[in-house]
Amino acid sequence: MTTAPTERATAGSFRIRPFAVSDTEEVVALWRAAGLVKPWNDPYLDIERKLTVQPELFLVAEAAASGPGSAGSGAGSTVVGSVMAGYDGHRGWVNYLAVADPERGTGLGRALMAEVERLLLERGCPKLNLQVRSANTAVIAFYERLGYRLDDAVSLGKRLIPDGPDASSASGGAADASAAPGSAAARG
């Protein structure tokens, strides 16, 4: 039996919880600030699609405000991290790991990944894959510190549904696939 993501306290005053539709604008702004949005990826469509497939594996981290009324999302809290994951019965995948600039280096990226790994392990996922642009050495080092290693594999992609104006020129979708995992997660 799998459990839903719990609202967990993390390092500092962060709380990891499932994404809510009301988080959309803050999450898209976070992704844009982290450099994860590309012309061939419509972030709103990506969110819409994720909400139809394993939405419980789409998590956000919020900086919890202190005081009355700060127990839930909304007033008094700010989305400062996100991660989107999935499991197809063979492999798990991570996309859109992002942490807001002021929160980088606090352990929040590590906490988001730990929660995703916990949820995927509950589902029997034997291996988790992710993609990072090869030039993004800081993020590669972040994932290596978490125990991830380079696989002896080549990632290929093919766009089946164009999302943006540049979709037809986006090198067969390969750049699309590498845009996802946390290019900003480990910059600090």
Long-range contacts (C-beta under 8 A, 24 or more apart in sequence): 2-119, 2-122, 2-123, 3-122, 4-56, 5-56, 5-57, 5-59, 5-115, 5-119, 8-111, 8-115, 10-61, 10-107, 10-108, 10-111, 11-106, 11-107, 11-108, 11-111, 12-63, 12-106, 12-107, 12-108, 13-63, 13-64, 13-66, 14-61, 14-62, 14-63, 14-64, 14-80, 14-81, 14-103, 14-106, 14-108, 14-111, 15-61, 15-62, 15-64, 15-77, 16-59, 16-60, 16-61, 16-81, 16-111, 16-112, 16-115, 17-59, 17-60, 17-61, 17-62, 17-73, 18-55, 18-56, 18-58, 18-59, 18-60, 19-47, 19-50, 19-51, 19-55, 19-58, 19-59, 19-60, 19-82, 20-60, 20-73, 21-51, 22-73, 22-74, 23-60, 23-73, 23-79, 26-78, 26-79, 27-60, 27-79, 27-82, 30-79, 30-80, 30-81, 30-82, 30-98, 30-100, 31-82, 31-96, 31-98, 33-98, 33-100, 33-101, 33-184, 34-98, 34-99, 34-100, 34-182, 34-183, 34-184, 34-185, 35-183, 35-184, 36-96, 36-98, 36-179, 36-180, 36-182, 36-183, 36-184, 38-164, 38-170, 38-175, 38-176, 38-179, 39-164, 39-165, 39-166, 39-167, 39-170, 40-159, 40-162, 40-163, 40-164, 40-166, 40-167, 40-170, 40-173, 40-175, 40-176, 41-163, 41-164, 41-176, 41-179, 42-163, 42-164, 45-163, 46-84, 46-95, 46-96, 50-84, 53-86, 54-85, 54-86, 54-87, 56-119, 57-84, 57-85, 57-86, 57-87, 57-116, 57-119, 57-120, 58-82, 58-83, 58-84, 58-85, 59-83, 59-84, 59-85, 59-112, 59-115, 59-116, 61-99, 61-103, 61-108, 61-111, 61-112, 63-103, 80-108, 81-108, 81-109, 81-112, 82-112, 83-112, 83-113, 83-115, 83-116, 83-182, 84-180, 85-116, 85-119, 85-120, 87-120, 87-123, 87-125, 91-125, 91-126, 91-127, 91-128, 91-129, 92-116, 92-120, 92-123, 92-125, 92-127, 92-128, 92-129, 93-128, 93-129, 93-130, 94-128, 94-129, 94-130, 94-180, 94-181, 94-182, 95-130, 95-180, 95-181, 96-180, 96-181, 96-182, 97-130, 97-181, 97-182, 97-185, 98-182, 98-183, 98-184, 98-185, 99-182, 99-184, 99-185, 101-184, 101-187, 101-188, 104-184, 104-185, 104-186, 104-187, 104-188, 105-188, 109-142, 109-182, 109-185, 109-186, 110-146, 112-185, 113-146, 130-180, 130-181, 130-182, 131-155, 131-177, 131-178, 131-180, 131-181, 132-178, 132-181, 132-182, 132-183, 133-178, 133-179, 133-183, 136-183, 138-186, 138-187, 139-181, 139-182, 139-183, 139-184, 139-185, 139-186, 139-187, 141-186, 142-182, 142-185, 142-186, 143-181, 143-186, 145-186
